[in-house]
Each structure stands twice: as C-alpha cells, then as structure tokens.
Amino acid sequence: EDQVTQSPEALRLQEGESSSLNCSYTVSGLRGLFWYRQDPGKGPEFLFTLYSAGEEKEKERLKATLTKKESFLHITAPKPEDSATYLCAVLGGRDDKIIFGKGTRLHILP
Amino acid sequence: DVKVTQSSRYLVKRTGEKVFLECVQDMDHENMFWYRQDPGLGLRLIYFSYDVKMKEKGDIPEGYSVSREKKERFSLILESASTNQTSMYLCASEGVFTDTQYFGPGTRLTVL
C-alpha cells in the first residue's frame, strides 16, 4: 500500500537547536516529493519540491534532502517564527496521485 | 506568485442547510482540488477537477458535490450539512506542468 509517514509527530526545540524532520514513503514510481509549512488556522504554504534521490533544496534555515526511501527537512539554528506544522506529500504510486503525511508539529522555544 | 482565495475564512451553518464554499485561483491552472483537514486524520481529498465542467471523486466524496463552470473557479457544495462535516476545508490548484499544489487560506466550517 502506498504510504507516507512523518516523524516525529511533534518536536520541541530550543531556539538555535538544529534538528531534522523525517518523511518516509513506500510509493512506487515517485514523481515528486513536496514539503509544506502550515501555520495554525491557515492553508499549507509550499516550500520545496524534490524529484530524484540525491537532490537537495534550501531556503533560509531549511534544507530538504531526498533518498529512495525518505526525505529529511533539516532546520538549522531555528527561531520561534519557524514554529509550525510541516507537511510532506508524495506524488506517484499505483494510482499516480498525491499522498499527504500527517505532519510534524514543530515548536521552537525562545 | 500563485494566488488561491477562498470565499470565507470562517463559516457557521445549521444541520440540513445547503453550503457553498468557493475557491478562485489567478494562475490559469488546469487542476483544482478540495480537501478537508481534521486533527489526527490529515488532509483527505474530497473532489478534484482537471478541466472546466469535469470532476472526479477523491477519497471521501460522500455528502459533497462540486461545480466548475469557469477555469478559475471551483465550488464545493454540501447539499445538506451535517455535524460530521465540521472541518477545515482547503482548496488547491495546480498547473499541468508543475506537479505542485498551491493552497488557499482555508475555510473553517462549523455545522451546529
């Protein structure tokens, strides 16, 4: 079965404490992997698209990487304003559709 | 920048009412989607559309219908609202050549 699993479900970090969020997938024929940021009560905001293993994308304190089984969203020296839920989604699989993970709630303490 | 707008941020309706949620995108995207998002369940696809007057059922279409009369506008209709349709509703659009979905701000619907 095509699946996307994000871990951890929730993560609390001190300001400046770097960490990584994981998105593992069992989807055949990956056509793209997407990262979104979602603030409470708002729609997801697009961050990155990754298409092939080995690809990396960066934006400010965020860096996304992709392997054949998982993606990581690395957060370097986070600030309180980085607090949000981060969603991962994968396009592909038997039905060639997008599948969303349930997200990681990230809280950065000042 | 892609702009996706939704008609209301918050909506309160009564059981049995007919509810219209509207979504408009300004990027000439072919594909549009309606999701609902609930705690612990994540995003679930209700309906999507690949072109004007075309619609396809997603994973949870029961109790919903859609309308796409113009390329930029995609409406979600709750024919007879029920309390289990209380949720956050998210619209997204996607260009044929981008594979990336861009979301609107969401509508928080409460059915009493």
Interface residues (C-beta under 8 A of the other chain):
Chain A: R31 G32 F34 Y36 G41 K42 G43 P44 E45 F46 T49 L87 A89 L91 K97 I98 F100 G101 K102 G103
Chain B: V4 G40 L41 G42 L43 L45 M88 L90 D99 T100 Q101 Y102 F103 G104 P105 G106 R108
